[in-house]
Amino acid sequence: MDILSEEKIEQLFNVLNKSSEILSKSFDQSYLDSLTQTLENINSNSVDEKGLSEPDKNKLAKLYQRVVPESLESEDIRKSIQMAILKAIKADNIQANYQITPDTIAFVLRYLISGIKRGSKKISLIDPAMGTGNLLASIYNQLNSSLNVKPSMTGIENDDAMSELAAASFELERIVVDLLHEDAVSDVVAPNNVDIAVSDLPVGYYPIDDNVKNFETRSLSGHSYVHHVLIEYAMNHVVDGGFGMFLVPSQLFQTSEAKSFLKWIQDKVYLQGMLNLPLELFLNKSAQKSILILQKHGGNAHQANKVMIGEFPSFKDEAGFRKFLTEIDDWEINDLLK
């Protein structure tokens, strides 16, 4: 990243931060809600806030005048918003499911997608649990930059605050996404011929048992794992031979609920890879995540001669990281796509 780009990111973040702090204090509300308001105000180029004092309105108007979205790259805007979301996580003491996917992991997912879809002029993506949209935006910008492809994207999110923030962020970033403010597990209607499903999945139990009764990955007793049923939902919306790439707990297959999940995998998809992310990214071993790579049956799909099982070296080890990416390239060309 060049110095000018860094300066623009810092300048936009300062506007987002100061504006959000003003709104948070004036309305006694969370920083996250104030950030969404700030983005909406910038998008509409107005400060139409009932109950806001004239001095604060003037402060916001002056701050917004410093933002010229057309002069900013989409990726610079995304990084500025990402910095503001990180500030919100600390300021509001936000729960774990609001945490954003680190850019290094987004890069790896984009790298995998680029290899699998090499030579493609069109790529479609779906994220059944998009959160604030940061992962989708990062992948979009990287694919646009590396492959000169603007992927068509569908993002689904049930949480009000995250859905609103994602919508305002995408608008400012000039990224077109079909946004569905719905609970994917409730079988919301979404495109069913998507090339790739990708998601940093929430982990835990899904509370409404009636909503999962038609899922093969459901628990036969008690609540079902939300990450299991979301994977099944996403893969149902992928084209025959299409792929799913999901951030999942590294202990995915070592739980009491793994049996039904493994049976679904054997019946409906090919397990093509499981790549553990560096332990240094997580608080402890139990919190470690992996990238699960699935391919739906049908089309030209087949079980790869070699399932890609491995662990990324430290992202700080540049030589080791590049070597591992080369191994992924070789695997995609000689095993997965051959």
C-alpha positions in Angstrom: 0.0 0.0 0.0 1.4 3.4 -1.0 1.7 6.4 1.4 -1.0 8.4 -0.3 -3.4 5.5 0.1 -2.5 5.1 3.8 -3.1 8.9 4.3 -6.6 8.7 2.7 -7.5 5.7 4.8 -6.5 7.6 8.0 -8.3 10.7 6.9 -11.5 9.0 6.2 -11.3 7.0 9.5 -10.8 10.2 11.4 -14.0 11.6 9.9 -15.9 8.4 10.6 -14.6 8.2 14.2 -15.2 11.9 15.1 -18.7 11.8 13.6 -19.6 8.6 15.3 -18.4 9.9 18.7 -20.5 13.1 18.3 -23.6 11.1 17.5 -22.9 8.5 20.2 -22.6 11.2 22.8 -25.6 13.3 21.6 -28.0 10.4 21.4 -26.6 8.2 24.1 -26.3 5.3 21.8 -23.7 2.7 20.8 -20.7 3.6 18.7 -21.8 0.9 16.2 -25.2 2.5 15.6 -23.6 5.9 15.4 -21.1 4.6 12.7 -24.1 3.3 10.7 -25.7 6.8 11.0 -22.5 8.4 9.9 -22.2 6.3 6.8 -25.8 6.9 5.9 -25.3 10.7 6.4 -22.3 10.7 4.1 -24.1 8.6 1.5 -27.0 11.1 1.5 -24.7 14.1 1.8 -26.9 15.5 4.6 -27.1 16.0 8.3 -30.8 15.5 8.9 -30.7 14.4 12.6 -33.7 15.4 14.7 -32.7 16.2 18.3 -29.2 17.2 17.3 -28.0 20.6 18.5 -27.0 23.2 15.9 -23.4 23.2 17.0 -23.2 19.4 16.6 -24.9 19.7 13.2 -22.3 22.2 12.1 -19.5 20.0 13.3 -20.8 17.0 11.4 -21.4 19.1 8.2 -17.8 20.3 8.3 -16.5 16.8 8.8 -18.6 15.4 6.0 -17.3 18.1 3.6 -13.9 16.5 4.0 -15.1 13.3 2.4 -15.2 13.0 -1.4 -16.1 9.3 -2.0 -15.4 9.6 -5.8 -11.8 10.4 -5.1 -11.3 7.3 -2.9 -10.7 3.7 -4.0 -13.3 1.2 -2.8 -10.6 -0.8 -0.9 -9.4 2.4 0.9 -13.0 3.1 2.0 -13.4 -0.5 3.2 -10.2 -0.3 5.3 -11.4 2.9 6.8 -14.7 1.4 7.8 -12.9 -1.7 9.0 -10.8 0.5 11.4 -14.0 2.1 12.6 -15.7 -1.3 13.2 -12.6 -2.4 15.2 -13.1 0.8 17.3 -16.8 -0.1 17.8 -15.9 -3.6 19.0 -13.7 -2.1 21.7 -15.9 0.9 22.6 -19.1 -1.2 22.8 -17.6 -4.4 24.2 -19.2 -6.2 21.3 -19.9 -10.0 21.4 -17.7 -12.4 19.4 -20.0 -12.9 16.4 -19.5 -9.2 15.5 -15.8 -9.7 15.1 -14.6 -9.0 11.6 -12.5 -11.4 9.5 -8.9 -10.4 9.4 -7.6 -9.2 6.0 -5.0 -11.9 5.9 -7.7 -14.6 6.0 -9.8 -12.8 3.4 -6.7 -12.8 1.2 -6.3 -16.5 1.6 -10.0 -17.1 0.7 -9.7 -14.8 -2.4 -6.5 -16.7 -3.4 -8.3 -20.0 -3.3 -11.3 -18.6 -5.3 -8.9 -17.0 -7.9 -7.2 -20.4 -8.4 -10.4 -22.3 -8.7 -12.1 -19.8 -11.0 -8.9 -18.9 -13.0 -9.9 -17.7 -16.5 -13.5 -17.1 -15.5 -15.1 -13.8 -16.7 -18.0 -14.1 -14.3 -18.0 -15.2 -10.6 -21.0 -15.3 -8.3 -20.8 -15.6 -4.5 -23.2 -16.1 -1.6 -22.5 -15.5 2.1 -25.3 -16.9 4.4 -24.0 -15.0 7.4 -22.2 -11.9 6.1 -22.1 -9.9 9.3 -21.0 -6.4 8.5 -20.0 -7.3 5.0 -16.3 -6.8 5.4 -15.3 -10.3 4.1 -17.5 -10.0 1.0 -16.2 -6.4 0.3 -12.6 -7.5 0.7 -13.0 -10.5 -1.6 -14.8 -8.3 -4.2 -12.1 -5.7 -4.2 -9.3 -8.3 -4.5 -11.0 -10.3 -7.3 -11.7 -7.0 -9.1 -8.0 -6.1 -8.8 -6.4 -9.5 -9.5 -8.7 -11.0 -12.1 -10.5 -7.8 -13.3 -13.8 -9.5 -12.4 -16.6 -7.8 -10.5 -18.3 -10.8 -8.9 -22.1 -10.8 -8.4 -22.8 -11.3 -4.7 -25.6 -12.1 -2.3 -25.3 -11.4 1.4 -27.7 -12.7 4.1 -27.7 -11.4 7.6 -30.3 -11.7 10.4 -28.9 -9.2 12.9 -30.4 -5.7 12.5 -27.3 -3.7 13.4 -24.9 -5.6 11.2 -27.3 -5.7 8.2 -27.8 -1.9 8.3 -24.1 -1.3 8.7 -23.3 -3.7 5.8 -25.8 -1.9 3.5 -24.4 1.6 4.3 -20.8 0.3 3.9 -21.5 -1.3 0.5 -23.2 1.9 -0.7 -20.2 4.1 0.2 -17.8 1.5 -1.2 -19.7 1.5 -4.5 -20.2 -2.3 -4.3 -23.4 -3.8 -5.6 -24.7 -6.6 -3.4 -28.1 -8.3 -3.2 -28.7 -7.9 0.5 -31.2 -10.1 2.3 -32.0 -9.0 5.9 -33.2 -12.5 6.8 -32.4 -15.6 8.8 -30.8 -18.0 6.3 -31.8 -21.0 8.5 -35.5 -20.1 8.1 -35.0 -21.1 4.4 -35.0 -17.6 2.9 -35.3 -17.5 -0.9 -31.9 -16.8 -2.4 -30.1 -17.6 -5.7 -29.6 -21.4 -6.1 -27.0 -21.4 -8.9 -24.1 -19.6 -7.3 -20.5 -20.5 -8.1 -19.1 -20.3 -4.6 -20.4 -20.0 -1.1 -18.0 -18.3 1.3 -18.5 -17.3 5.0 -16.9 -16.7 8.3 -19.6 -18.7 10.1 -21.0 -18.0 13.5 -20.4 -20.8 15.9 -22.8 -22.2 18.5 -26.3 -23.6 18.8 -29.3 -22.5 16.7 -32.2 -21.7 19.1 -35.3 -22.5 17.0 -35.6 -26.2 16.5 -38.6 -26.0 14.2 -36.6 -24.0 11.6 -34.0 -26.8 11.2 -36.4 -29.8 10.9 -35.7 -30.1 7.1 -31.9 -30.0 7.4 -30.0 -33.2 7.2 -27.3 -31.8 9.5 -29.7 -31.0 12.3 -29.2 -32.6 15.7 -31.5 -35.5 16.5 -31.9 -34.3 20.1 -31.6 -30.8 21.4 -30.4 -27.7 19.5 -28.4 -28.0 16.3 -25.1 -26.3 15.5 -25.8 -23.2 13.5 -22.5 -23.6 11.5 -23.6 -27.0 10.4 -27.0 -26.0 9.0 -25.6 -22.8 7.5 -23.1 -24.8 5.5 -25.9 -27.1 4.3 -28.0 -24.1 3.4 -25.2 -22.5 1.5 -24.2 -25.6 -0.4 -27.9 -26.1 -1.5 -27.6 -22.7 -3.2 -24.4 -23.6 -5.1 -24.5 -24.8 -8.7 -23.7 -28.5 -9.3 -19.9 -28.7 -9.1 -19.7 -25.4 -7.2 -17.6 -24.8 -4.1 -18.0 -23.8 -0.5 -15.3 -22.2 1.5 -16.1 -21.7 5.2 -14.2 -20.6 8.3 -15.1 -23.2 10.9 -13.8 -24.4 14.2 -10.7 -26.6 13.8 -12.4 -29.1 16.0 -15.3 -29.4 13.6 -15.2 -33.2 13.3 -14.4 -33.9 16.9 -17.8 -32.9 18.5 -20.7 -35.1 19.5 -22.7 -33.7 16.5 -20.1 -34.6 13.9 -21.7 -37.9 12.9 -24.7 -36.4 11.1 -22.6 -33.7 9.6 -20.1 -36.2 8.2 -23.0 -38.3 6.8 -24.3 -35.3 4.9 -20.8 -34.6 3.6 -20.6 -38.2 2.3 -24.0 -38.0 0.6 -24.0 -34.5 -0.9 -20.5 -32.9 -1.3 -16.8 -33.8 -1.6 -14.5 -32.8 1.2 -11.7 -31.3 -0.8 -9.6 -29.5 1.9 -9.2 -28.5 5.5 -6.6 -25.8 6.1 -5.8 -24.9 9.7 -5.1 -21.2 10.2 -2.1 -20.2 12.3 -2.7 -20.6 16.0 -1.2 -17.2 16.7 -4.4 -15.6 15.3 -6.5 -17.0 18.1 -6.7 -16.8 21.9 -6.1 -20.5 22.4 -6.2 -23.9 20.7 -9.9 -24.4 21.3 -10.7 -21.1 19.5 -8.6 -22.0 16.4 -10.3 -21.9 13.0 -9.8 -23.6 9.7 -10.8 -23.1 6.1 -13.2 -25.9 5.1 -13.3 -26.5 1.3 -16.3 -28.4 -0.1 -17.4 -29.2 -3.6 -21.0 -30.0 -4.5 -21.7 -33.2 -6.4 -22.6 -32.9 -10.1 -21.2 -31.1 -13.0 -17.5 -31.9 -13.5 -17.0 -32.4 -9.8 -14.9 -35.3 -8.5 -13.1 -36.2 -5.3 -9.6 -34.8 -5.6 -6.8 -37.4 -5.7 -5.3 -35.7 -2.7 -7.4 -33.9 0.0 -5.6 -30.7 0.9 -5.0 -31.1 4.6 -2.4 -28.8 6.2 -1.7 -25.8 8.5 -0.7 -22.4 7.3 2.7 -21.2 8.6 2.8 -18.0 10.5 1.6 -15.1 8.4 4.8 -13.4 9.7 6.9 -16.0 8.0 6.7 -14.5 4.5 8.9 -17.2 2.8 6.9 -20.0 4.4 3.6 -18.4 3.6 4.5 -17.9 -0.1 5.7 -21.6 -0.2 2.4 -22.8 1.2 0.5 -20.7 -1.4 2.6 -22.4 -4.1 1.6 -25.8 -2.7 -2.1 -24.7 -2.9 -1.6 -23.7 -6.6 -0.1 -27.1 -7.4 -2.9 -28.9 -5.6 -5.6 -26.9 -7.4 -4.1 -27.5 -10.8 -2.9 -31.1 -10.5 -5.5 -32.6 -8.1 -8.6 -30.5 -7.7 -9.3 -29.3 -11.2 -7.5 -31.9 -13.3 
